[in-house]
Amino acid sequence: VIERPEMIEVTNEKFAVAKEKLKDARTRQKSYADKHHRSIEFQPGDRVFLKVSPARGVRRFGIKGKLNPRFIRPFEIIDRVGERVQVSSSSLGKLRSLSGLLILISFHDL
């Protein structure tokens, strides 16, 4: 039978070992991911899809629930300033704010 103070020590030791193993696994997975990572750079004239994440329950693009569009139509990039990309405002139409549009996905004509 393990006494209470001994039980706490054993538990703390096991917790420390588990925490260390999780840290090792995290760094190993990060190194694998970093080897295969490639950054995508967009140039003016490229066409991209914009990823949207509307608030839950808001019918922003006509369909509600699981069938909400994840990306919306292709837009043309007008200008690029450092990391920022400007999309043609005339093609945005009803969209007033780009705050919910976070990610650009490249568009390829078939």
C-alpha positions as CSV (number, residue, x, y, z in Angstrom):
1,V,0.0,0.0,0.0
2,I,1.4,3.4,-1.0
3,E,1.2,6.2,1.5
4,R,-0.3,9.5,0.5
5,P,3.0,11.5,0.2
6,E,4.6,8.7,-1.8
7,M,1.6,8.6,-4.1
8,I,1.9,12.3,-4.8
9,E,5.6,11.9,-5.5
10,V,5.1,9.0,-7.9
11,T,2.3,10.9,-9.7
12,N,4.4,14.0,-10.1
13,E,7.3,11.9,-11.5
14,K,5.0,10.2,-14.0
15,F,3.5,13.6,-14.9
16,A,7.0,15.0,-15.6
17,V,8.0,12.0,-17.7
18,A,4.7,12.3,-19.7
19,K,5.2,16.0,-20.2
20,E,8.8,15.5,-21.5
21,K,7.7,12.8,-23.9
22,L,5.0,15.1,-25.3
23,K,7.6,17.8,-25.7
24,D,9.9,15.4,-27.6
25,A,7.0,14.3,-29.9
26,R,6.0,17.9,-30.6
27,T,9.5,18.9,-31.6
28,R,9.9,15.7,-33.8
29,Q,6.6,16.4,-35.6
30,K,7.5,20.1,-36.0
31,S,10.8,19.1,-37.6
32,Y,9.0,16.8,-40.1
33,A,6.5,19.5,-40.9
34,D,9.2,22.2,-41.4
35,K,11.0,20.0,-43.9
36,H,8.0,19.8,-46.2
37,H,6.7,23.4,-45.7
38,R,6.7,25.7,-48.7
39,S,5.5,29.3,-48.6
40,I,3.1,30.4,-51.3
41,E,3.7,33.8,-52.8
42,F,1.1,35.6,-54.9
43,Q,1.9,38.1,-57.7
44,P,-0.3,40.8,-59.1
45,G,-2.6,39.3,-61.8
46,D,-2.9,35.9,-60.0
47,R,-6.3,34.6,-59.2
48,V,-7.2,33.3,-55.8
49,F,-10.1,31.9,-53.8
50,L,-10.8,33.7,-50.5
51,K,-11.5,31.5,-47.4
52,V,-14.5,32.6,-45.5
53,S,-15.5,31.8,-41.9
54,P,-18.9,33.4,-41.3
55,A,-20.2,33.5,-37.8
56,R,-22.3,30.5,-36.7
57,G,-26.0,31.0,-37.7
58,V,-25.3,33.8,-40.1
59,R,-26.4,33.2,-43.6
60,R,-23.9,35.3,-45.4
61,F,-23.6,33.5,-48.6
62,G,-27.0,31.9,-49.1
63,I,-26.4,28.4,-47.6
64,K,-26.6,27.6,-43.9
65,G,-24.9,25.0,-41.8
66,K,-22.5,22.3,-43.0
67,L,-23.0,23.3,-46.6
68,N,-21.7,26.9,-46.1
69,P,-19.1,27.7,-48.7
70,R,-15.5,27.4,-47.4
71,F,-14.1,29.4,-50.2
72,I,-15.7,32.0,-52.5
73,R,-15.2,32.8,-56.2
74,P,-11.8,33.5,-57.7
75,F,-10.6,37.1,-57.3
76,E,-7.8,38.8,-59.0
77,I,-4.8,40.2,-57.1
78,I,-4.2,43.9,-57.9
79,D,-1.2,44.8,-55.8
80,R,1.1,43.2,-53.3
81,V,2.8,45.2,-50.5
82,G,5.1,43.0,-48.4
83,E,3.0,40.2,-47.0
84,R,-0.3,41.9,-47.7
85,V,-2.3,41.3,-50.9
86,Q,-4.9,43.6,-52.2
87,V,-7.9,42.1,-54.1
88,S,-9.9,44.1,-56.6
89,S,-12.7,45.8,-54.7
90,S,-15.0,45.9,-57.7
91,S,-15.1,42.1,-57.8
92,L,-15.9,41.9,-54.1
93,G,-19.4,43.2,-54.7
94,K,-21.5,42.9,-51.6
95,L,-18.6,42.0,-49.3
96,R,-17.8,45.2,-47.3
97,S,-15.1,43.9,-44.9
98,L,-12.2,41.6,-45.5
99,S,-11.8,41.0,-41.8
100,G,-13.4,37.5,-42.0
101,L,-11.4,36.6,-45.1
102,L,-8.2,35.2,-43.9
103,I,-6.6,32.7,-46.3
104,L,-5.9,32.8,-50.0
105,I,-5.9,29.6,-52.0
106,S,-4.5,29.6,-55.6
107,F,-6.9,29.2,-58.4
108,H,-6.1,27.2,-61.5
109,D,-8.2,27.3,-64.7
110,L,-8.9,23.9,-66.0
